[in-house]
Amino acid sequence: MFVGGLAKVIWKPNQLPPHKAGVRHWPVPFPMPPTVSSAGARLSLKIKRLPEDFQVEELTDSLWGGGPYAVYRLTKRSLGTPEAIDEIARRWKTQRRRISYGGLKDKHARTIQYVSILHGARRNLSANNFELEYVGQRDQPFTPQDIASNRFKLVIRDLSNQALERALRALPEVQSAGLPNYFDDQRFGSVGVSDEFIARSWCLGDYERALWLALAEPHPDDRGDERQQKQILRDHWGRWVECKAALERSHRRSIVTYLADKPPDRPDYRGAFSRIKVDLRGLYLSAFQSHLWNRMLDKFLRSELPADRLVDVPLRMGPAPFFAELDGDTSQRLQATNLPLPSSRLHLDSGPMFDLICGVLAEFGMEMRQLRVKYPRDSFFSKGERAAAIPIRGLTCEMASDELYAGRKKMLLNFELPRGSYATVLVKRLFDVGAETPESTDTRHTPAEGAHPEAEADSAATASDQ
């Protein structure tokens, strides 16, 4: 059980979006936590340098029998799941809604996953970046619940002897104690420089602020064209006819067109926000709910474990406690503890878990009843629970000289994680740092033309848990 008190944290006034009465004082960005080890020394390492450096395979206990759904094994390289599904639908002239899968798999990787198609063809399909192998039939579509776990093969590159020694010391602890089950940085690709969550403003009914965050807020990974288009929005915000004329054709511009067609003194920000693609709006909810859950786990671990068993590791949204060595009973207890995904649909009696959730929401100036979407009613927070800690199964390690970085080492890791858990959390636990990834791994969620929710592919978890 959750024990211990919770300090009430008040939402800081300068983090509120004060744009009432015609004044627009957007929050000033504050720096992210540095990428450093817990000992304070900067460690250099790289993951996903090559697609083969990050391999993941879905494991399932499902049996193929009979039924209207054809099941396939999809093997892809340097291709996102949505792009692969779109190509399958195009080649086989199949309606997109007939295709289902268990999890989004990362683009900059080699991945294997299962796909089902209602009344799909009983044959294989080959393309430049993927192979689709027919494996049988079943009576239900393949969904996230059909994934038992994910098997990973990772290559960690550009390692110094110091980093390698740190990881080797940590490996036995991880094998014994497992990992805290945080949502990792890839989950928060929609969060810009202010660190504000779009879904928070959305839930509070501040549709203008939510729209501004979704369309106009700078993001550290914005490329040149994206930076320019966002700057146009910021410069012309509220002058929608001028803004429309300055923007390039895109999904973003179509939303501005909607505002430009409204009376200037009565802008319909609620209607404009509802025109953002529903899959993107779903990702905004997932990002906020995931961060709230991470904050719950942070507080839970600090209440359950002594301070000398915890070390803060930098994550995208701030440092979070990881545990070191644990006795067997404590490890099993943490892995047997589930924390609910917070939303207003939770019906909890007064008690430690209720206090935990309320304490986290207080950090954002919110109450449980406000954690819901009033409009549009096509998006919802997820329901369910998530394990506080997870075991690492089948963990093996090899070391070798790094052929891509002269004089440096590489580490080869093989392991298995439960569905919805992040491989990069293991990397951070071993090295106490955030790892560099290639620029081609884009984790942003912006409503630009042709945008896909690929970042939610959990670049490490590669398994949807929604």
N, C-alpha and C positions, 0 to 999 in steps of 0.2 A: 504493500500500500504506500501511497504518497504520505509522507509525514513531514513535519516541520512547518514553520510559518513562512509567509511570503511578504516581502517588503512591497509596499504600494509605490509604483513608479508613475509619476505624473507626466503626461504628454507635454513636451516643451512648447511654449507658445510660439517660438520662432519656427517650429516645424509645421504649424498649421497653415493651410493655404489662404492667407488673408488677401482676397481679391474682391471684397465687397465694397460697396460705395464708390465704384469706379476706380479703385486703387488696385494695381496689380504688382504686388511685391512677391515674385516667385522666390522660393527658398534658395538660399545660397548653397552650392554644393559643398560637402565636406569630404575630406580625403578618406579613401578606403584603407583598411588595415594593411600594413606592409606585408609583403610576402617574405616572411622570415621564419626561422625555426623558433621553438620555444626557448632555446638557449640564446637567441638573439643574433645568431650568425646567419647571413643570407646563404641559402643553398640553391644551386642551379640544377634544375632537372627539366626534362622534356618528355611529354607523352604524345602519342599520336603523330609522331614525326612522319611515319609512313602508314598507309591504311592497314598493313599487316601488323603494325605495332599495337593495334587495338582490335582484338577479335572477340566476338561474343556470339554465343549460340543459345537459343531458347531450348529449355528442356521441359517436356510435358509428359504427364502420365495418361493423357487422353488416348483412347483406342479408336481406330478407324474401323467402322462397321458399314452400315448402310445409312441412307438418308439423302436429302436433296442438296446437301452442301459438299462440294468438292474441296478437298484439302490439299494444299501444296506446301512444299518447303522452298522458301525464297532465300537464295544466297546472293548477296549483293556486295559490291565494292565501290567505295567513293560515290555513293548514291544514297539519298535520304529515303526513308520509307514512303512518305507521301508522293515523291517523284516516281518511285518504282510502281506504286499502286496506280497512279495516273497513267503510266505507260502501259501497264497490263490492261487497264480498262479501255484504253485507246486501241491497242492492237486487237483485242478480242471483241471490241464493240460491245462492252458490258457496262451496264449502268453502275456508276460509282457506289451507289447505296447497297448494291448486292455484295460488295467486297468488305470483308472484316478481317481484323488481325488483332493480336494480343498486345503488342507494344511498338512504340516508335523506336527505331534503331538509328544509331548515329550515322551521319553521312561520311565522316572522315574515318572509316573503319571497314573491316570485313565482317559481315554479320550474317547470321542464319536465323530465320524466324519462320513462323507458320502463318499462312493466309488461307482463308476460306472464301468461296464464291458460290452463291446460291445458283444452282443449276449450271455450274461452271463446266468448262471443257475438261474431258478426262485425258489430257495430254500435257506435254511439257512445253515450255516456252523459253527461248534464249534471246538475249539482247546483249548490247555492248558491256553493260555494267551489272547485269544480273542473270541468274538462272532460276527458272520456276519449274520445280519438279513435282508432278502429280503423285500423291501418296495414298489417296483413298477417299472415302466418303464418310460423312457423319450427319446426325440428325439436327445439329445445332451449329450456329456460326462459331468460329474460333474467337475467343474473347480473352481479355487479360486474366480472367479467373482460370483459364486453362493452362497458364504458364506455371510450372512448378518452381522453376529457378532459372538462373542464367549462368552459363559457364563462360569464364573469361580467360583470355590469354593476352597479357599486357607486356610490352617492352618499355621500360623506363630508361631514358637515355641521358647522356651528358652528365654522368655522375662522377663526383669526386670521391676519393677514398673515404673522406669524412662522412659524406652522405651515405655511402654504401655501408660503412660500419654502423651508422645510426639505424639504418633499416634492418640490418642483421640482428641488432640487439632487440629491436621491436618485434620481429617476427614471432618468437616464442610467446610473447605476451598476447599478441593478436590471436594466435592459434588457440591459446588457453581462454582468453577473456572475451573474444569477439570484438564487435565494433558498436559504437552508438549509431543509430539508424537515421542520421540526418539526411534531409533533402539537401543535395549539394548545389553548387553554384549555378549549374546549368538550368536549374529550375527557375532562376530569377533573371532570365534574359530580358524580360520586359521592364526591368527596373532601371531608370536612368540615373543621372548624376545627383539628383536630389535625394535618392534612396526612398522616395515616396512610392507607395503601391497604388496603382490605378484602381484596384478593387476597393481600397479603403474609401476613396472619394465617391466611388460608385455606390457603395453601400450606404454612405451618409447622404446620398441624394445630391451631391455636388457634381452635377453632370458636366459643367463647364471645366472644372478642374480635372475631372477624369479624362475628358476629351483632350485637354491641353497636354496632359501627361502622355497620352497614347499617341498623339500626332506630332507634338512640337518639342517635347523635352529632349535636350541633348543626351546622347548615350556615348560612353567612352569608345565603343566600337563602331560608331557611325563612320561610313565611308564618305568620300567627297561629295557625291551627288546627294546623299541622304542629309549630310550636314547643311548643304545649301537649301534644300527644300524645307527643312525644319526652321532654318533661319528666316526664310520668307514667311512662314507661318507666324513666327514670333514677332516679326516686324509689322505684320499686317493683321494681327489678331484683333477681331472685332470689326475689321473693314473687309467684309467677306467678298464683295464684288472685286475689289482691288486684289485681294489674296488669290481668288480664283484665276484672275488674268495672269498672275505671275507664276503660278504653279504649273509644273508639267502634268500631262495626263497620267492619272494613277487612281487607285482606290481612295487615297487621301484626298485628291482633288474632287472626287465625286461627293465626298462628305462635305467639303467646303461649298460645293455647288448647292447642296441642300440648304446650307445656312445662307448663302447669297440670295436664294429665292424667297427668304422670309423677310418680314418687315424689319428694318434695322433696329427698331426699338424693342422688338420682341423676338430675339433669337431663340430658336428651339434647340438648346444643347442636348436635351434629353433625346429628342428624335435623332439628332446627329450622332450621338454616341451609339444609339441602337443600330446604326447603319455600319458600324465596324463589324467585320466578319465575325460570325458567331463562334468559330473555332478560336479566334484570337481573344475574344472576350472570355471564353472559357479558360484560356491560359492565364489571363489576368487574375481570375478567381483562384486558380491553382497556385499561382505564385504567392499570393497573399496568405492563403490558407496554409501553404507549406511553411512559410516563414513563421506564422503563428505557432504551428506545431513544433518547429525547431526551437522557438523560444520556450515552449512548454517543456521540451526535453532538456534544455539547458537548465531550467529551474529545478526540474525533477532530479537530474543527476547531482546538482549541487546540494540538494536536500538529503539525498540518499547516501552519498559517498563522502568520506573525509577529504578535506582540501588537498592533502598530500598524495591522494590517489588520482588527482585530476590535473590536466595541463590544458591551457587554452591554445587552440589551433586556429589560425586565421581562415575564415570563410568569407565569401563575397559580401555577406550582410553583417559581418562583424565576427569577432572571436567567439568560439564555442568550446565548452569543456569536453575533452576526451579522457577516458579512463586508462590508467596503466594496468599494472598487475592487479588481478582480483582473485579472491578465493573461489572455489568451485560453486559454493552455495550462492554467493553474491552474483556471480556471472549468470547462473541459471535463473535467479530471481529477476534480474534485469531483462533477460531474453524472454521470460514468461510474462512480462508486464506490457500491456498494450495501452497506448494513449490515444484517445479519440481525436479524430480530425474535427477541429472546432467549427461550429456553425450554429445558427439559431435553432436548427432542428434537433439539437441535442436536448434530451430531457433528463437532466441530472438533478438529484436531490442535493441539498446543501451538504458539503463535506469537502475533503481535501482536493478531489479532482475538480469540483466546481470552483473552489477557491483558486486553484492553479490556472484554470482557463480565464477566470475573471481578472486575475492579477496580470496575465499577459495582455489581455485586451485593454486594461487600464493604461498600459504603456502607449497605446495608440488612441487614447481618448474615446474608447468605445465600450459598449456593454454587449452582452451576449445577444440580446434581442435585436441589435443593429447589424448582426453578422448575417445578412440575407440580402437578396436582390429583389427589389420591388418592381423594376422595369429595366429592360424587357424580360418577360417571363420565360425566355428560352435558355437561360443559363442558371446553373445552380452550383453551390458548393458541394463537394463530394461528401458522402456519408461513409462511416466506417472507422476502423482503428488501424494503428500501425505499431509494430513492435518497437519498444524503446531501444533494444539492442538486438544484434543478429550474430549468429555464428558464421565463421568463415570455414567452408568445407573444402577439403582436398587442396589445401594451400601448399604449393611447392615453389621453389625458388632456384634459379640458376644465375650465375654471373659470368660475364665475358667482357673482353675489350670491345669498345664501341667503334664499329667501322665507320660511323658517320662523324665522330668527333675524336680527333686524334688525341691520344693520351688520356682519354676518359673511359669510364666503364659503363656497362649497361646491365640491367637486371631484368630477367624474364620471370614473370609471375603467372602461375596457373591457379585458379580458384573458382569456387562456385558461391553465388549469393542468392538469397531469396528474391522472389519477384519484387520489383520496385525499389531495390536497394542499389546504392551507387558505388561503382568500382573506384571512382576517384576519392571517395571518403577513405578507402583503404590506403591509397597512395599518400594521402595527407597524414594519415595516422602513422605510416611507416617513416615518413620523412619530416613530419611536422611543418609542412609548407604547402603552398598552392603551387601547382605545376603549370609550366608554360605549355600552351597548345598552339597548333598552327593557326594562322590568321584565317584560313579557309573554314574553320569551324565557327560559324556565326551563330551566336546564341541570343540574338535579339528577336523581339516580337514586335514588329511595327506593321501598321496597316498599309504598307506600300503595295504597289502593283505586283500581283503574283506571289505575295508572301505566303509562306507555309509555316505551321507551328512546329518546325523541325527541331528547334532548340529544345522543346519539351521532350525530345527524344532522350533525355537524360543521358546525354553523351556518355554516361557511365552506367546508369541503371539499365538503360535501353529496355525497360519494361514498364508499360503504363500501369499505374496502380489506382487508376480512378474508376 
